[in-house]
Amino acid sequence: MVQNEPISVPAGSGARSPRLVRSADGPVRLAWIEPSGKGFQLRITTYLDSSRSWTPANTLLAMSTPPTGFAVAPGAAGRLAILLAEERLLRLIVSDDGLANWHTERIPTDAAPPSAPALQFLADGRLLAVWLEEHAPGDCTLQGRILGAPEAPPLTLAAASPGSRPALAAFPDGGALIAYRAVINGRTHDLRTLRFQDGAWTPSAALSPDDWEPASPPAEGPALAVRGAHLAAVWFTAADGPRINLSVSSNAGRQWLMPERIDDVAPVGRADLVMLDDGANLASWVERDGTGDNLYLRRLSPRHTLGVPVRIAEKITGHPSLVRIKDGDSTPAQLLVAYEASAQLHTRLLTLPDAGQLAEADLCGCDPRPEEQRGYAIKGRILSIDSSVGTVTLAHEEIPGLMKAASTVLKAAPDVLAVLRPGSRVFARIERLGPDWWLFTPRVLVAP
């Protein structure tokens, strides 16, 4: 059973468009848009896990009109960036010191007003921004731009579905992936991806070709969750009746598994997604019944077994936001969800069943062990072994999203080193522990 605890938000009446984010080494932040006098404010607060409360909200920006959309991206060492789409321009707000100071930059766009922005920090510290520009009814393009030094000019990347916000994921190898709704032949609104790698964009690839031809453009796009090179996507489609689909990839979106349908009875969309360290995915979405629009949560296990859908909030409006706040230790994982209801902003702390209960549900013992999910498969040839310092040098193939093909020095335990021989080709698992990559469970493919 999911424990569901309301957490009061320091937001005024009419607050909307919540955005929850958390960096790997930082706290959870919540940003939103709130009416103020004759205008609007962009506000932000920080979650305090020790007291299960939010700090007093800071006002970052005052506006005469609300933005057509905004995105929040957390970075390393306390960095945080916010991208707002306003009429004829994008506004970038960045803090490099944990919200103590901010600087703002205006980014002109083409003649069309920008909307539906998405933003992510790349591994090198630069920012990747994407957004939509609708030049005429039905004529909408996906735009992309790298922000930072050296700054790249904006590029038109693809024809896109108006109002369908793209999703971004960044990978440890410096690359990134965009998932978006593409317009094909002016009728079909299929999910596709674009990859940014080594400073260049690759041609788009299908994520889920469901051949959806809606009467009007979909009002929302997909959501992505990423952990290293592991990637998951969740989205709404009505190509064969309304449904929420979830698909996963273990190689940074190079290939995707067949989508799993995760909704309950009457989905209307507005999905979000988080990925846990054990390989499970938790998706939220909205279902509609006689009482209104209600928010649900469901778990997809590492072996693709669906848990029971859980209703976590009722009579909501807007698009909820979901974030992981605690995972990977011996205590139950926790999530935060933010949503609008009755013209107020709400957050809830969701505590998941503990690992023991989930293990009992896995009667066949089919789920991968947590340590297997934390690592990454690697294949290569052993070049040398240094038992005195506990290392092995491995010439390995590319791990998409994580490492390029190279020769890498890996740490290994004495019992692992004892079974290795220079010249052997091995298939193994690697995991980053502190500053070092470690080699585990090697299997010899070809003996020397």
GIQUI-V75215 format. One record per pair of residues at least 4 apart in sequence whose ideal C-beta (glycine too) atoms are under 7 Angstrom apart, sorted by sequence separation. I is the first residue (numbers start at 1). J is the second residue. D is the distance in Angstrom with one decimal. If there is no record, write none. Layout:
i=I j=J d=D
i=I j=J d=D
This chain:
i=11 j=15 d=3.8
i=22 j=26 d=6.7
i=36 j=40 d=6.2
i=63 j=67 d=6.8
i=75 j=79 d=3.2
i=95 j=99 d=5.2
i=97 j=101 d=5.6
i=121 j=125 d=6.7
i=122 j=126 d=5.0
i=135 j=139 d=4.6
i=147 j=151 d=6.1
i=160 j=164 d=6.7
i=171 j=175 d=4.8
i=184 j=188 d=4.3
i=214 j=218 d=5.9
i=226 j=230 d=7.0
i=238 j=242 d=4.8
i=249 j=253 d=4.9
i=251 j=255 d=6.2
i=263 j=267 d=3.8
i=276 j=280 d=4.7
i=300 j=304 d=6.2
i=301 j=305 d=4.3
i=316 j=320 d=6.6
i=353 j=357 d=4.1
i=355 j=359 d=6.0
i=356 j=360 d=6.6
i=357 j=361 d=6.8
i=358 j=362 d=6.8
i=362 j=366 d=6.3
i=368 j=372 d=4.4
i=370 j=374 d=6.4
i=371 j=375 d=6.7
i=399 j=403 d=4.6
i=412 j=416 d=4.2
i=414 j=418 d=6.3
i=416 j=420 d=6.9
i=420 j=424 d=6.4
i=22 j=27 d=7.0
i=35 j=40 d=5.8
i=36 j=41 d=4.5
i=48 j=53 d=5.3
i=75 j=80 d=6.7
i=85 j=90 d=5.9
i=86 j=91 d=5.9
i=109 j=114 d=4.8
i=134 j=139 d=6.8
i=146 j=151 d=6.5
i=171 j=176 d=6.6
i=196 j=201 d=5.8
i=197 j=202 d=6.5
i=226 j=231 d=5.2
i=249 j=254 d=6.9
i=288 j=293 d=5.3
i=289 j=294 d=6.7
i=340 j=345 d=6.1
i=341 j=346 d=5.7
i=353 j=358 d=5.8
i=362 j=367 d=4.6
i=368 j=373 d=5.3
i=386 j=391 d=4.9
i=398 j=403 d=6.8
i=403 j=408 d=7.0
i=412 j=417 d=5.1
i=432 j=437 d=5.4
i=433 j=438 d=5.3
i=22 j=28 d=4.5
i=34 j=40 d=6.7
i=74 j=80 d=5.6
i=75 j=81 d=6.8
i=84 j=90 d=6.9
i=95 j=101 d=6.3
i=121 j=127 d=5.9
i=122 j=128 d=5.7
i=134 j=140 d=4.4
i=146 j=152 d=4.1
i=170 j=176 d=4.6
i=183 j=189 d=6.1
i=184 j=190 d=5.9
i=237 j=243 d=6.1
i=249 j=255 d=6.2
i=275 j=281 d=5.4
i=276 j=282 d=6.9
i=300 j=306 d=5.9
i=327 j=333 d=4.2
i=398 j=404 d=5.6
i=33 j=40 d=5.7
i=34 j=41 d=5.1
i=47 j=54 d=5.9
i=48 j=55 d=6.4
i=83 j=90 d=6.0
i=84 j=91 d=4.5
i=95 j=102 d=5.0
i=133 j=140 d=6.9
i=145 j=152 d=6.2
i=169 j=176 d=6.5
i=194 j=201 d=6.0
i=195 j=202 d=4.4
i=224 j=231 d=6.6
i=225 j=232 d=4.7
i=249 j=256 d=4.9
i=286 j=293 d=5.1
i=287 j=294 d=5.6
i=326 j=333 d=6.1
i=338 j=345 d=6.7
i=339 j=346 d=5.7
i=385 j=392 d=5.1
i=398 j=405 d=4.5
i=430 j=437 d=5.2
i=431 j=438 d=5.5
i=20 j=28 d=6.5
i=21 j=29 d=5.4
i=46 j=54 d=7.0
i=73 j=81 d=4.7
i=94 j=102 d=6.8
i=119 j=127 d=6.2
i=120 j=128 d=5.2
i=132 j=140 d=5.6
i=133 j=141 d=5.4
i=168 j=176 d=6.3
i=169 j=177 d=5.0
i=181 j=189 d=4.9
i=182 j=190 d=5.7
i=194 j=202 d=6.9
i=236 j=244 d=5.7
i=237 j=245 d=6.2
i=273 j=281 d=6.2
i=274 j=282 d=5.1
i=286 j=294 d=6.9
i=298 j=306 d=6.4
i=299 j=307 d=3.8
i=326 j=334 d=4.3
i=397 j=405 d=5.4
i=430 j=438 d=6.6
i=33 j=42 d=6.2
i=34 j=43 d=5.4
i=45 j=54 d=4.4
i=46 j=55 d=4.7
i=83 j=92 d=5.5
i=93 j=102 d=5.7
i=94 j=103 d=5.8
i=145 j=154 d=4.3
i=224 j=233 d=5.5
i=247 j=256 d=4.7
i=248 j=257 d=5.4
i=286 j=295 d=5.8
i=287 j=296 d=5.6
i=298 j=307 d=5.8
i=325 j=334 d=5.1
i=338 j=347 d=4.7
i=384 j=393 d=4.6
i=396 j=405 d=6.7
i=430 j=439 d=5.7
i=431 j=440 d=6.5
i=20 j=30 d=5.5
i=45 j=55 d=5.3
i=72 j=82 d=5.2
i=119 j=129 d=5.3
i=132 j=142 d=6.2
i=133 j=143 d=5.6
i=144 j=154 d=6.9
i=145 j=155 d=7.0
i=168 j=178 d=5.8
i=181 j=191 d=6.1
i=182 j=192 d=4.2
i=194 j=204 d=5.2
i=234 j=244 d=6.5
i=235 j=245 d=5.8
i=247 j=257 d=5.7
i=273 j=283 d=5.0
i=325 j=335 d=6.5
i=337 j=347 d=6.8
i=382 j=392 d=6.0
i=383 j=393 d=4.4
i=396 j=406 d=6.9
i=31 j=42 d=6.7
i=32 j=43 d=5.9
i=81 j=92 d=6.6
i=82 j=93 d=4.5
i=93 j=104 d=5.2
i=143 j=154 d=5.4
i=144 j=155 d=5.3
i=193 j=204 d=6.5
i=222 j=233 d=5.2
i=223 j=234 d=5.2
i=234 j=245 d=7.0
i=284 j=295 d=6.1
i=285 j=296 d=5.8
i=298 j=309 d=4.5
i=324 j=335 d=5.6
i=325 j=336 d=5.4
i=336 j=347 d=5.8
i=337 j=348 d=5.3
i=383 j=394 d=6.8
i=428 j=439 d=5.4
i=429 j=440 d=4.6
i=18 j=30 d=6.2
i=19 j=31 d=4.7
i=31 j=43 d=6.9
i=45 j=57 d=4.5
i=70 j=82 d=6.2
i=71 j=83 d=5.0
i=81 j=93 d=7.0
i=92 j=104 d=6.9
i=117 j=129 d=6.4
i=118 j=130 d=5.0
i=130 j=142 d=6.3
i=131 j=143 d=5.4
i=143 j=155 d=6.9
i=166 j=178 d=5.3
i=167 j=179 d=4.6
i=179 j=191 d=6.3
i=180 j=192 d=6.4
i=192 j=204 d=4.6
i=193 j=205 d=5.3
i=222 j=234 d=6.6
i=234 j=246 d=4.7
i=247 j=259 d=4.4
i=271 j=283 d=6.1
i=272 j=284 d=5.0
i=284 j=296 d=6.6
i=323 j=335 d=6.7
i=382 j=394 d=5.9
i=383 j=395 d=5.5
i=395 j=407 d=4.7
i=396 j=408 d=6.3
i=428 j=440 d=6.5
i=429 j=441 d=5.2
i=19 j=32 d=6.9
i=31 j=44 d=4.5
i=44 j=57 d=6.6
i=70 j=83 d=6.4
i=81 j=94 d=4.7
i=91 j=104 d=6.5
i=92 j=105 d=4.5
i=130 j=143 d=6.5
i=143 j=156 d=6.0
i=144 j=157 d=4.9
i=166 j=179 d=6.6
i=192 j=205 d=6.5
i=222 j=235 d=3.9
i=246 j=259 d=6.4
i=271 j=284 d=6.6
i=284 j=297 d=5.1
i=296 j=309 d=4.9
i=297 j=310 d=5.0
i=322 j=335 d=6.1
i=323 j=336 d=5.3
i=336 j=349 d=6.0
i=337 j=350 d=6.3
i=394 j=407 d=7.0
i=428 j=441 d=6.0
i=18 j=32 d=4.9
i=30 j=44 d=6.9
i=43 j=57 d=4.6
i=44 j=58 d=5.4
i=70 j=84 d=4.4
i=117 j=131 d=4.2
i=130 j=144 d=4.7
i=143 j=157 d=6.6
i=166 j=180 d=3.9
i=179 j=193 d=5.3
i=192 j=206 d=5.8
i=193 j=207 d=5.1
i=232 j=246 d=6.6
i=233 j=247 d=5.4
i=245 j=259 d=3.9
i=246 j=260 d=5.1
i=271 j=285 d=4.2
i=296 j=310 d=6.5
i=380 j=394 d=4.6
i=381 j=395 d=5.0
i=393 j=407 d=6.0
i=394 j=408 d=5.8
i=428 j=442 d=4.0
i=17 j=32 d=5.7
i=29 j=44 d=6.0
i=30 j=45 d=5.3
i=43 j=58 d=6.6
i=70 j=85 d=6.8
i=80 j=95 d=4.9
i=91 j=106 d=5.9
i=92 j=107 d=6.0
i=116 j=131 d=6.1
i=141 j=156 d=5.0
i=142 j=157 d=4.6
i=178 j=193 d=6.4
i=192 j=207 d=5.9
i=245 j=260 d=6.9
i=270 j=285 d=6.2
i=282 j=297 d=6.3
i=283 j=298 d=5.7
i=296 j=311 d=5.6
i=297 j=312 d=5.2
i=322 j=337 d=5.1
i=334 j=349 d=6.3
i=335 j=350 d=4.4
i=380 j=395 d=5.2
i=428 j=443 d=6.9
i=16 j=32 d=6.5
i=17 j=33 d=4.8
i=43 j=59 d=5.4
i=44 j=60 d=5.9
i=69 j=85 d=4.7
i=79 j=95 d=6.8
i=115 j=131 d=6.7
i=116 j=132 d=4.6
i=129 j=145 d=5.2
i=142 j=158 d=4.7
i=164 j=180 d=6.9
i=177 j=193 d=5.6
i=178 j=194 d=4.5
i=190 j=206 d=6.8
i=191 j=207 d=4.2
i=220 j=236 d=6.4
i=232 j=248 d=4.7
i=245 j=261 d=6.0
i=246 j=262 d=5.0
i=269 j=285 d=6.7
i=270 j=286 d=4.4
i=296 j=312 d=6.8
i=321 j=337 d=7.0
i=334 j=350 d=6.6
i=380 j=396 d=3.1
i=393 j=409 d=5.2
i=394 j=410 d=5.8
i=426 j=442 d=4.5
i=427 j=443 d=4.9
i=15 j=32 d=5.1
i=16 j=33 d=5.6
i=29 j=46 d=5.7
i=30 j=47 d=7.0
i=43 j=60 d=6.9
i=67 j=84 d=4.3
i=68 j=85 d=4.6
i=79 j=96 d=5.4
i=89 j=106 d=5.4
i=90 j=107 d=4.1
i=114 j=131 d=4.6
i=115 j=132 d=5.1
i=164 j=181 d=4.0
i=191 j=208 d=4.5
i=231 j=248 d=7.0
i=244 j=261 d=7.0
i=269 j=286 d=6.3
i=282 j=299 d=5.5
i=294 j=311 d=5.5
i=295 j=312 d=5.3
i=320 j=337 d=5.8
i=321 j=338 d=4.7
i=334 j=351 d=5.2
i=379 j=396 d=6.5
i=380 j=397 d=6.1
i=426 j=443 d=6.3
i=41 j=59 d=4.9
i=42 j=60 d=4.8
i=67 j=85 d=5.5
i=89 j=107 d=6.3
i=114 j=132 d=7.0
i=128 j=146 d=5.9
i=129 j=147 d=5.7
i=141 j=159 d=6.2
i=142 j=160 d=4.1
i=177 j=195 d=5.3
i=190 j=208 d=7.0
i=231 j=249 d=4.5
i=243 j=261 d=5.1
i=244 j=262 d=5.2
i=267 j=285 d=5.8
i=268 j=286 d=5.2
i=295 j=313 d=4.1
i=320 j=338 d=6.5
i=378 j=396 d=5.3
i=379 j=397 d=5.4
i=391 j=409 d=5.3
i=392 j=410 d=5.4
i=426 j=444 d=5.7
i=427 j=445 d=5.7
i=15 j=34 d=4.4
i=27 j=46 d=5.3
i=28 j=47 d=4.0
i=42 j=61 d=4.3
i=67 j=86 d=5.4
i=78 j=97 d=5.9
i=80 j=99 d=6.6
i=89 j=108 d=5.5
i=90 j=109 d=6.0
i=114 j=133 d=5.7
i=140 j=159 d=7.0
i=141 j=160 d=6.2
i=190 j=209 d=5.1
i=244 j=263 d=4.0
i=268 j=287 d=6.8
i=280 j=299 d=5.6
i=281 j=300 d=4.6
i=294 j=313 d=6.8
i=320 j=339 d=3.9
i=332 j=351 d=5.2
i=333 j=352 d=4.7
i=391 j=410 d=6.5
i=426 j=445 d=6.2
i=14 j=34 d=6.5
i=27 j=47 d=6.1
i=41 j=61 d=6.9
i=78 j=98 d=3.6
i=89 j=109 d=6.1
i=126 j=146 d=5.6
i=127 j=147 d=4.1
i=140 j=160 d=5.2
i=160 j=180 d=5.5
i=161 j=181 d=3.8
i=175 j=195 d=6.4
i=176 j=196 d=4.5
i=190 j=210 d=6.4
i=230 j=250 d=5.8
i=243 j=263 d=5.5
i=267 j=287 d=5.4
i=268 j=288 d=4.9
i=280 j=300 d=6.5
i=294 j=314 d=4.9
i=332 j=352 d=5.2
i=391 j=411 d=5.8
i=392 j=412 d=5.2
i=410 j=430 d=6.3
i=424 j=444 d=5.2
i=425 j=445 d=4.3
i=11 j=32 d=6.1
i=14 j=35 d=4.4
i=41 j=62 d=5.6
i=88 j=109 d=6.6
i=112 j=133 d=3.9
i=126 j=147 d=6.4
i=127 j=148 d=5.8
i=140 j=161 d=6.7
i=160 j=181 d=6.3
i=175 j=196 d=5.9
i=190 j=211 d=6.8
i=229 j=250 d=7.0
i=231 j=252 d=6.0
i=262 j=283 d=5.6
i=266 j=287 d=5.2
i=280 j=301 d=5.4
i=295 j=316 d=5.3
i=318 j=339 d=6.7
i=332 j=353 d=6.6
i=378 j=399 d=6.1
i=390 j=411 d=5.8
i=391 j=412 d=6.9
i=425 j=446 d=4.3
i=12 j=34 d=5.4
i=112 j=134 d=5.7
i=126 j=148 d=3.5
i=140 j=162 d=4.2
i=158 j=180 d=7.0
i=160 j=182 d=6.3
i=161 j=183 d=5.5
i=175 j=197 d=4.2
i=182 j=204 d=6.5
i=190 j=212 d=6.7
i=229 j=251 d=6.2
i=231 j=253 d=5.1
i=263 j=285 d=6.3
i=265 j=287 d=6.3
i=266 j=288 d=5.2
i=280 j=302 d=6.0
i=292 j=314 d=6.8
i=293 j=315 d=6.7
i=294 j=316 d=6.9
i=318 j=340 d=4.0
i=332 j=354 d=4.5
i=390 j=412 d=6.1
i=420 j=442 d=6.3
i=424 j=446 d=6.7
i=11 j=34 d=6.0
i=39 j=62 d=5.9
i=40 j=63 d=4.8
i=110 j=133 d=5.8
i=112 j=135 d=4.6
i=125 j=148 d=6.8
i=159 j=182 d=6.4
i=160 j=183 d=6.3
i=188 j=211 d=5.7
i=189 j=212 d=5.2
i=229 j=252 d=4.7
i=244 j=267 d=4.9
i=264 j=287 d=5.7
i=266 j=289 d=6.1
i=279 j=302 d=3.6
i=291 j=314 d=6.4
i=292 j=315 d=4.2
i=293 j=316 d=5.4
i=316 j=339 d=4.7
i=317 j=340 d=4.7
i=376 j=399 d=5.5
i=416 j=439 d=6.1
i=419 j=442 d=6.7
i=424 j=447 d=6.2
i=30 j=54 d=6.8
i=39 j=63 d=5.7
i=90 j=114 d=5.5
i=109 j=133 d=6.4
i=142 j=166 d=6.2
i=158 j=182 d=5.8
i=159 j=183 d=4.7
i=188 j=212 d=6.6
i=214 j=238 d=6.6
i=243 j=267 d=6.2
i=263 j=287 d=6.8
i=278 j=302 d=6.5
i=291 j=315 d=6.6
i=293 j=317 d=7.0
i=316 j=340 d=6.3
i=317 j=341 d=6.5
i=383 j=407 d=6.1
i=390 j=414 d=7.0
i=416 j=440 d=6.8
i=424 j=448 d=5.5
i=39 j=64 d=4.8
i=40 j=65 d=7.0
i=88 j=113 d=6.1
i=188 j=213 d=5.6
i=189 j=214 d=6.1
i=212 j=237 d=5.4
i=242 j=267 d=5.2
i=268 j=293 d=6.6
i=295 j=320 d=5.6
i=312 j=337 d=6.5
i=316 j=341 d=4.8
i=392 j=417 d=6.5
i=411 j=436 d=4.7
i=423 j=448 d=3.5
i=36 j=62 d=6.8
i=40 j=66 d=4.7
i=87 j=113 d=5.3
i=187 j=213 d=4.9
i=207 j=233 d=6.2
i=212 j=238 d=6.5
i=242 j=268 d=7.0
i=313 j=339 d=5.7
i=315 j=341 d=5.7
i=376 j=402 d=5.8
i=411 j=437 d=6.9
i=412 j=438 d=6.5
i=416 j=442 d=6.3
i=422 j=448 d=6.9
i=90 j=117 d=6.6
i=210 j=237 d=5.3
i=212 j=239 d=3.8
i=244 j=271 d=5.5
i=390 j=417 d=6.8
i=410 j=437 d=5.1
i=411 j=438 d=4.7
i=412 j=439 d=4.5
i=421 j=448 d=5.4
i=132 j=160 d=5.7
i=134 j=162 d=5.0
i=161 j=189 d=4.7
i=179 j=207 d=5.9
i=189 j=217 d=6.6
i=211 j=239 d=5.9
i=313 j=341 d=6.7
i=392 j=420 d=6.0
i=410 j=438 d=6.4
i=85 j=114 d=4.3
i=189 j=218 d=5.8
i=210 j=239 d=4.1
i=408 j=437 d=6.7
i=410 j=439 d=4.4
i=85 j=115 d=5.2
i=132 j=162 d=6.7
i=286 j=316 d=6.7
i=387 j=417 d=5.6
i=191 j=222 d=6.0
i=236 j=267 d=6.5
i=11 j=43 d=6.9
i=61 j=93 d=6.6
i=85 j=117 d=4.9
i=264 j=296 d=6.2
i=385 j=417 d=5.9
i=33 j=66 d=5.5
i=60 j=93 d=6.0
i=236 j=269 d=3.4
i=248 j=281 d=6.8
i=33 j=67 d=6.9
i=83 j=117 d=4.7
i=10 j=45 d=5.8
i=236 j=271 d=6.0
i=246 j=281 d=6.3
i=313 j=348 d=6.6
i=385 j=420 d=5.8
i=83 j=119 d=4.4
i=130 j=166 d=5.2
i=158 j=194 d=6.6
i=235 j=271 d=6.4
i=262 j=298 d=5.2
i=284 j=320 d=5.9
i=312 j=348 d=6.3
i=157 j=194 d=5.7
i=181 j=218 d=6.0
i=208 j=245 d=6.5
i=234 j=271 d=4.6
i=246 j=283 d=5.6
i=385 j=422 d=6.2
i=81 j=119 d=6.0
i=130 j=168 d=6.3
i=142 j=180 d=5.6
i=262 j=300 d=6.4
i=284 j=322 d=4.9
i=312 j=350 d=6.5
i=382 j=420 d=5.6
i=384 j=422 d=5.8
i=208 j=247 d=6.4
i=234 j=273 d=4.4
i=244 j=283 d=7.0
i=382 j=421 d=6.8
i=383 j=422 d=6.7
i=81 j=121 d=7.0
i=128 j=168 d=6.4
i=181 j=221 d=5.4
i=260 j=300 d=6.2
i=382 j=422 d=5.4
i=31 j=72 d=5.1
i=58 j=99 d=6.8
i=90 j=131 d=6.7
i=180 j=221 d=6.0
i=232 j=273 d=5.9
i=244 j=285 d=4.7
i=382 j=423 d=6.5
i=42 j=84 d=6.9
i=60 j=102 d=6.5
i=79 j=121 d=6.8
i=128 j=170 d=7.0
i=381 j=423 d=6.9
i=382 j=424 d=5.1
i=29 j=72 d=6.9
i=179 j=222 d=4.6
i=232 j=275 d=5.5
i=10 j=54 d=5.6
i=157 j=201 d=6.5
i=191 j=235 d=6.1
i=260 j=304 d=6.0
i=262 j=306 d=6.3
i=295 j=339 d=6.0
i=381 j=425 d=5.0
i=382 j=426 d=6.4
i=7 j=52 d=6.1
i=9 j=54 d=5.9
i=29 j=74 d=6.9
i=68 j=113 d=6.5
i=179 j=224 d=5.6
i=230 j=275 d=6.6
i=264 j=309 d=4.5
i=7 j=53 d=6.7
i=10 j=56 d=5.7
i=11 j=57 d=6.6
i=69 j=115 d=5.2
i=71 j=117 d=4.7
i=73 j=119 d=4.2
i=75 j=121 d=4.0
i=81 j=127 d=5.7
i=83 j=129 d=5.5
i=85 j=131 d=5.9
i=158 j=204 d=5.8
i=260 j=306 d=7.0
i=380 j=426 d=6.8
i=7 j=54 d=6.9
i=10 j=57 d=4.5
i=68 j=115 d=4.2
i=69 j=116 d=4.9
i=70 j=117 d=6.5
i=71 j=118 d=5.1
i=73 j=120 d=5.2
i=116 j=163 d=6.7
i=118 j=165 d=6.5
i=123 j=170 d=6.7
i=392 j=439 d=6.0
i=26 j=74 d=5.9
i=69 j=117 d=5.5
i=71 j=119 d=4.2
i=73 j=121 d=5.5
i=118 j=166 d=5.1
i=120 j=168 d=4.3
i=122 j=170 d=5.4
i=128 j=176 d=5.3
i=130 j=178 d=5.7
i=223 j=271 d=5.6
i=225 j=273 d=4.4
i=227 j=275 d=4.9
i=272 j=320 d=6.2
i=274 j=322 d=5.6
i=276 j=324 d=6.8
i=379 j=427 d=5.0
i=116 j=165 d=3.8
i=118 j=167 d=6.1
i=119 j=168 d=6.9
i=121 j=170 d=6.4
i=123 j=172 d=5.8
i=207 j=256 d=5.9
i=220 j=269 d=5.4
i=223 j=272 d=4.9
i=224 j=273 d=7.0
i=225 j=274 d=5.4
i=232 j=281 d=4.9
i=234 j=283 d=4.8
i=270 j=319 d=4.7
i=272 j=321 d=6.1
i=273 j=322 d=6.9
i=274 j=323 d=6.5
i=116 j=166 d=6.8
i=118 j=168 d=4.5
i=120 j=170 d=4.4
i=123 j=173 d=6.9
i=124 j=174 d=5.9
i=220 j=270 d=6.3
i=223 j=273 d=4.7
i=225 j=275 d=4.1
i=270 j=320 d=6.4
i=272 j=322 d=4.1
i=274 j=324 d=4.4
i=277 j=327 d=5.2
i=377 j=427 d=7.0
i=378 j=428 d=5.6
i=21 j=72 d=4.8
i=23 j=74 d=3.5
i=25 j=76 d=6.1
i=29 j=80 d=6.5
i=31 j=82 d=6.5
i=123 j=174 d=4.4
i=208 j=259 d=5.7
i=276 j=327 d=5.1
i=277 j=328 d=4.3
i=21 j=73 d=7.0
i=22 j=74 d=6.3
i=23 j=75 d=6.2
i=26 j=78 d=6.0
i=122 j=174 d=6.1
i=377 j=429 d=6.2
i=378 j=430 d=5.0
i=19 j=72 d=4.5
i=21 j=74 d=4.8
i=23 j=76 d=6.6
i=164 j=217 d=6.6
i=282 j=335 d=6.4
i=284 j=337 d=6.3
i=297 j=350 d=6.8
i=376 j=429 d=6.8
i=73 j=127 d=6.8
i=122 j=176 d=6.2
i=163 j=217 d=5.7
i=164 j=218 d=5.1
i=167 j=221 d=6.1
i=179 j=233 d=5.6
i=246 j=300 d=5.8
i=375 j=429 d=4.1
i=376 j=430 d=5.6
i=92 j=147 d=6.5
i=162 j=217 d=4.8
i=165 j=220 d=6.5
i=166 j=221 d=5.6
i=167 j=222 d=5.0
i=169 j=224 d=4.6
i=375 j=430 d=5.8
i=120 j=176 d=6.2
i=161 j=217 d=4.8
i=163 j=219 d=5.2
i=164 j=220 d=6.1
i=165 j=221 d=4.5
i=167 j=223 d=5.5
i=168 j=224 d=7.0
i=172 j=228 d=6.2
i=225 j=281 d=6.5
i=375 j=431 d=3.9
i=161 j=218 d=5.8
i=164 j=221 d=4.1
i=167 j=224 d=4.3
i=169 j=226 d=4.1
i=276 j=333 d=5.7
i=372 j=429 d=6.6
i=374 j=431 d=5.5
i=171 j=229 d=6.4
i=193 j=253 d=5.6
i=274 j=335 d=6.2
i=169 j=231 d=5.9
i=303 j=366 d=4.8
i=303 j=367 d=5.1
i=302 j=367 d=5.0
i=375 j=440 d=6.4
i=301 j=367 d=5.7
i=302 j=368 d=5.0
i=128 j=196 d=6.5
i=302 j=373 d=5.9
i=177 j=252 d=6.7
i=177 j=253 d=4.7
i=171 j=252 d=5.3
i=279 j=368 d=6.1
i=278 j=370 d=4.6
i=277 j=370 d=6.6
i=279 j=373 d=3.6
i=278 j=373 d=5.2
i=69 j=165 d=6.7
i=277 j=373 d=6.7
i=277 j=374 d=5.7
i=220 j=319 d=7.0
i=254 j=400 d=5.1
i=229 j=376 d=6.0
i=228 j=376 d=6.4
i=252 j=400 d=4.3
i=251 j=400 d=4.2
i=252 j=401 d=2.7
i=251 j=401 d=6.8
i=229 j=399 d=6.1
i=229 j=400 d=6.0
i=229 j=401 d=3.6
i=228 j=401 d=7.0
i=229 j=402 d=4.4
i=228 j=402 d=5.8
i=175 j=401 d=6.4
i=173 j=401 d=5.8
i=172 j=401 d=6.9
i=173 j=402 d=5.6
i=171 j=401 d=3.7
i=172 j=402 d=5.3
i=173 j=403 d=6.1
i=171 j=402 d=6.8
i=173 j=404 d=6.3
i=49 j=325 d=6.8
i=47 j=325 d=6.9
i=47 j=336 d=6.6
i=2 j=297 d=6.6
i=28 j=323 d=5.9
i=28 j=325 d=5.3
i=52 j=349 d=6.3
i=17 j=318 d=6.7
i=20 j=321 d=4.3
i=22 j=323 d=5.2
i=16 j=318 d=5.7
i=19 j=321 d=5.6
i=20 j=322 d=6.8
i=21 j=323 d=6.4
i=22 j=324 d=6.8
i=18 j=321 d=4.9
i=20 j=323 d=3.9
i=22 j=325 d=6.4
i=2 j=310 d=5.0
i=4 j=312 d=5.5
i=28 j=336 d=6.1
i=30 j=338 d=5.8
i=32 j=345 d=5.9
i=20 j=336 d=5.9
i=30 j=347 d=6.8
i=20 j=338 d=5.2
i=18 j=338 d=3.6
i=18 j=339 d=6.7
i=16 j=340 d=5.5
i=18 j=345 d=5.9
i=14 j=343 d=5.6
i=15 j=344 d=6.9
i=13 j=343 d=5.6
i=15 j=345 d=4.0
i=13 j=344 d=6.5
i=11 j=345 d=4.1
i=9 j=345 d=4.8
i=9 j=346 d=6.5
i=9 j=347 d=5.3
i=6 j=346 d=6.7
i=7 j=347 d=4.6
i=7 j=348 d=6.5
i=6 j=348 d=5.5
i=7 j=349 d=5.5
i=5 j=348 d=6.4
i=4 j=348 d=5.7
i=5 j=349 d=4.4
i=4 j=350 d=5.9
i=2 j=350 d=5.5
i=3 j=351 d=3.9
i=2 j=351 d=6.9
i=2 j=352 d=6.0
i=1 j=353 d=6.6
